[in-house]
């Protein structure tokens, strides 16, 4: 078992840290939220008074932070964690951030002789809780092999996407596609419903046909079709619209940097921003169906 310093105990980080404790790793956590820290203490983790204290003597550092600026602040500079760690430590940043910051932190870690991977996740809170996340890792092959030792206790699909920053690019591509097929699925189901089709029957037809996709099969956006989806729980997240807007913004940055005209991605980003601005930021992203319904009835 490994000694792990875990920084960031939000909706995703908290369940991930609990899974590491339950896998019998020695886990020391830090978060600005005392409530989050107390919840981990009750589950068997040690609580540090600072990020620097959390990483003393550990084998792995795992961070799950809101944005690139937070990742840069915690790792870089004279007071950053990279200045306090050595080559015996492997850093796994599981935050979803811009690829440029991931590359910058990764390059700084390499210069310090420290293994670093950007390892954003897919699967949402449910997968974080169940330990079935997908990890998209960016970094060198040796660090990836070390990463797999600990990530296997957090997820079921662990991919080496390429060098530093590649994990963030893969996450951006994935979530852009997710947004597009969630919107398309919502449009198809609502179009069928308005023409007298039962959305459940239409879902079964499309699942057996060429329109089959993850949103339809696992996360159906129409209420009452799948009992355990946010759509059947008044669109309680799940994966918030706010987070989808954030991820689509990162995807747009990636597209601009490589000069691709991702028209479908741009439209998806615009539609989710509109949905967010209508007061739906804290609702599940599958509630985009309601935007379609509301706009059409206006």
C-alpha positions in Angstrom: 0.0 0.0 0.0 1.1 3.6 -0.7 1.3 6.8 1.2 -0.8 9.4 -0.6 -1.2 13.1 -0.2 -4.6 14.2 -1.6 -5.3 17.9 -2.2 -8.8 19.0 -3.1 -11.9 17.3 -1.6 -14.8 18.6 -3.8 -17.6 16.6 -5.4 -15.0 14.5 -7.2 -12.0 14.6 -4.9 -13.8 13.6 -1.8 -15.1 10.3 -3.1 -11.8 9.5 -4.7 -9.9 10.1 -1.5 -12.4 7.8 0.4 -11.8 5.0 -2.2 -8.1 5.2 -1.5 -8.7 4.9 2.2 -10.9 1.9 1.6 -8.2 0.4 -0.5 -6.0 0.6 2.6 -3.7 3.3 1.4 -2.4 5.7 4.0 -4.1 8.9 2.9 -3.4 12.5 4.2 -5.8 15.1 2.9 -6.0 18.9 2.6 -8.8 21.1 1.6 -9.9 24.7 2.5 -13.2 23.2 3.6 -13.1 22.0 7.1 -16.3 20.1 6.6 -14.8 18.1 3.7 -11.7 17.4 5.8 -13.7 16.2 8.7 -15.7 13.8 6.5 -12.4 12.3 5.4 -11.1 12.1 8.9 -14.2 10.2 9.9 -13.5 7.7 7.1 -10.0 7.1 8.3 -7.8 9.7 6.5 -5.3 12.0 8.3 -5.9 15.7 7.8 -3.1 18.2 7.2 -3.2 21.9 8.0 -1.7 22.8 4.6 -1.0 21.3 1.2 2.7 21.3 2.0 2.1 19.3 5.2 -0.1 16.8 3.2 2.7 15.8 0.9 5.5 15.2 3.5 6.9 11.7 3.1 4.3 10.5 0.6 4.8 8.2 -2.5 2.0 9.9 -4.5 0.5 13.4 -4.6 -3.0 13.5 -6.1 -4.7 16.9 -6.7 -8.3 17.6 -7.8 -8.6 21.4 -8.2 -11.0 23.8 -9.9 -8.9 25.4 -12.6 -5.5 25.9 -14.1 -4.6 28.8 -12.0 -5.1 26.8 -8.8 -2.9 24.0 -10.2 -0.1 26.4 -11.2 -0.3 28.2 -7.8 0.0 25.0 -5.7 2.9 23.4 -7.7 5.0 26.2 -9.1 7.1 29.0 -7.7 9.4 29.2 -4.7 6.6 28.2 -2.4 5.1 25.6 -4.7 5.0 21.9 -3.9 7.6 21.1 -6.6 10.2 22.9 -4.5 9.4 20.6 -1.6 9.4 17.3 -3.3 12.0 14.9 -4.8 12.2 12.2 -7.4 10.7 9.6 -5.1 7.3 11.1 -5.5 4.8 10.8 -8.4 2.3 13.6 -8.9 -1.0 13.0 -10.5 -3.1 16.1 -11.2 -6.6 14.9 -11.9 -8.1 18.4 -12.3 -9.7 19.4 -15.6 -7.6 22.4 -16.7 -6.2 24.0 -19.8 -3.5 21.9 -21.6 -1.0 24.7 -21.6 -0.9 24.9 -17.8 -0.7 21.1 -17.6 2.3 21.2 -19.9 4.0 24.0 -17.9 3.6 22.2 -14.6 4.7 18.9 -16.3 7.9 20.5 -17.7 8.7 22.1 -14.4 8.3 18.7 -12.6 10.6 17.0 -15.2 13.3 19.7 -14.5 13.0 18.9 -10.8 13.3 15.2 -11.5 9.7 14.5 -10.4 7.3 12.2 -12.3 4.1 14.2 -13.2 1.0 13.2 -15.1 -2.0 15.3 -15.9 -4.8 12.7 -15.4 -8.3 14.2 -15.8 -11.2 12.0 -15.3 -14.5 11.1 -17.0 -17.5 9.5 -15.3 -18.8 12.2 -12.9 -19.6 11.9 -9.2 -21.3 8.5 -9.5 -18.2 6.9 -11.1 -15.9 8.7 -8.5 -18.0 7.2 -5.7 -18.1 3.8 -7.3 -14.4 3.8 -8.2 -15.1 3.3 -11.9 -13.6 6.5 -13.3 -11.8 6.7 -16.7 -8.4 8.4 -16.5 -6.8 10.1 -19.5 -3.1 10.5 -18.6 -0.5 12.7 -20.1 3.2 12.2 -19.2 6.1 9.8 -19.9 5.7 6.0 -20.0 7.6 5.3 -16.8 5.4 7.7 -14.8 2.3 6.2 -16.3 3.3 2.8 -15.0 3.7 4.2 -11.5 0.4 6.0 -11.9 -1.5 2.8 -12.8 -0.5 1.3 -9.4 -2.7 3.9 -7.6 -5.2 4.8 -10.3 -6.5 1.2 -10.4 -8.1 1.8 -7.0 -10.0 4.8 -8.4 -11.1 3.8 -11.9 -11.6 0.9 -14.3 -10.2 2.5 -17.6 -6.8 4.0 -17.5 -5.4 5.4 -20.7 -2.0 6.8 -21.6 -2.9 9.6 -24.0 0.6 10.8 -24.7 3.1 13.4 -23.3 2.3 16.1 -20.7 -0.9 17.9 -21.6 -2.3 15.0 -23.7 -4.7 14.0 -20.9 -6.3 17.4 -21.0 -6.6 17.4 -24.8 -8.2 13.9 -24.7 -10.7 15.2 -22.0 -11.5 18.2 -24.1 -12.2 16.1 -27.1 -14.3 13.6 -25.1 -16.5 16.2 -23.4 -17.1 18.2 -26.5 -18.4 15.0 -28.1 -20.5 14.2 -25.0 -22.1 17.7 -25.2 -22.9 17.2 -28.9 -24.5 13.8 -28.6 -26.5 14.8 -25.5 -27.9 17.8 -27.4 -28.6 15.6 -30.5 -30.2 12.9 -28.3 -32.5 15.5 -26.6 -33.5 16.9 -30.0 -34.3 13.5 -31.4 -36.4 12.4 -28.4 -38.3 15.6 -28.2 -39.0 15.6 -32.0 -40.4 12.0 -31.7 -42.5 12.9 -28.6 -44.1 15.8 -30.4 -45.1 13.5 -33.2 -46.8 11.1 -30.9 -44.0 8.6 -30.2 -43.4 7.2 -26.7 -39.9 8.5 -25.8 -39.1 5.1 -24.2 -40.1 3.2 -27.3 -38.2 5.6 -29.5 -35.1 5.2 -27.2 -35.3 1.4 -27.7 -35.6 1.9 -31.5 -32.6 4.1 -31.6 -30.6 2.0 -29.3 -31.0 -0.9 -31.7 -30.2 1.3 -34.7 -27.4 3.6 -35.9 -28.3 6.4 -33.6 -27.1 4.5 -30.5 -24.9 6.6 -28.2 -23.8 6.9 -24.6 -26.3 9.6 -23.7 -29.1 7.4 -25.0 -27.9 4.1 -23.5 -26.5 5.2 -20.1 -27.8 8.7 -19.3 -31.1 9.2 -21.1 -32.2 12.9 -20.8 -35.9 12.2 -21.0 -37.6 11.9 -17.5 -39.0 8.5 -16.5 -37.1 6.3 -19.0 -34.2 5.4 -16.7 -34.9 5.4 -12.9 -31.3 6.2 -11.8 -30.5 9.0 -14.2 -30.7 12.7 -13.2 -33.5 13.2 -15.7 -35.7 11.1 -13.5 -34.6 13.0 -10.4 -35.5 16.5 -11.5 -32.1 16.9 -13.1 -30.1 16.9 -9.9 -26.5 16.4 -10.8 -24.7 14.3 -11.8 -22.5 16.5 -13.9 -23.5 20.2 -13.6 -24.2 22.5 -16.5 -21.6 24.8 -15.0 -18.9 22.1 -15.4 -20.0 21.3 -18.9 -19.6 25.0 -19.8 -16.2 25.1 -18.2 -15.1 21.9 -20.1 -16.5 23.2 -23.4 -14.5 26.5 -22.9 -11.4 24.4 -22.6 -12.3 22.4 -25.7 -12.7 25.7 -27.6 -9.2 26.7 -26.6 -7.8 23.4 -27.8 -9.6 23.9 -31.2 -8.3 27.4 -31.6 -4.8 26.4 -30.8 -4.8 23.8 -33.6 -6.8 25.9 -36.0 -9.8 23.6 -36.5 -13.3 24.9 -37.3 -15.2 22.8 -34.8 -18.6 24.2 -35.7 -20.6 21.5 -33.8 -18.5 22.1 -30.7 -19.0 25.8 -30.9 -22.7 25.4 -31.2 -22.8 23.0 -28.3 -20.8 25.5 -26.2 -23.2 28.4 -27.1 -26.3 26.3 -26.3 -24.9 25.3 -22.9 -23.9 28.9 -22.1 -27.4 30.0 -22.8 -28.8 27.3 -20.6 -26.4 28.3 -17.8 -27.4 31.9 -18.2 -31.0 31.0 -17.7 -30.3 29.9 -14.2 -29.6 26.2 -14.8 -25.9 26.1 -13.9 -26.4 23.8 -10.9 -28.7 21.4 -12.8 -27.4 18.3 -14.6 -26.2 18.8 -18.1 -28.8 16.5 -19.4 -31.4 19.2 -18.6 -30.4 20.7 -21.9 -33.6 18.8 -23.0 -35.6 21.4 -21.0 -34.0 24.3 -22.9 -35.1 22.7 -26.1 -38.6 22.3 -24.7 -38.8 25.8 -23.3 -37.4 27.5 -26.4 -39.8 25.7 -28.6 -42.8 26.7 -26.5 -41.8 30.3 -26.3 
